């Protein structure tokens, strides 16, 4: 909902939304950090936390849905939904690698 609202919000509201998004990212990352087994020392580090990936997925999804409700060129519609699909697959891979201890997350164990 935050990401959808952000698309048409006035500047003052965007700052509030972004603050809440950052809080949710931190809460998600903390929740994950308290529940995962620490990664192997040799595990590659990922460039983003899972909370950041989820936030980006929500941003892409809000944009993709917006392309359905406004006059949008076909290529833009396809690009938006392809971005959602690609990131969703990458998220699944990241979760699997973190769960197996094969990938480390930045800023956390």
HELIX and SHEET records of a PDB file:
HELIX    1   1 UNK A    2  UNK A    6  1                                   5    
HELIX    2   2 UNK A   11  UNK A   33  1                                  23    
HELIX    3   3 UNK A   50  UNK A   69  1                                  20    
HELIX    4   4 UNK A   74  UNK A   99  1                                  26    
SHEET    1   A 2 UNK A  44  UNK A  45  0                                        
SHEET    2   A 2 UNK A 103  UNK A 104  1                                        
END                                                                             
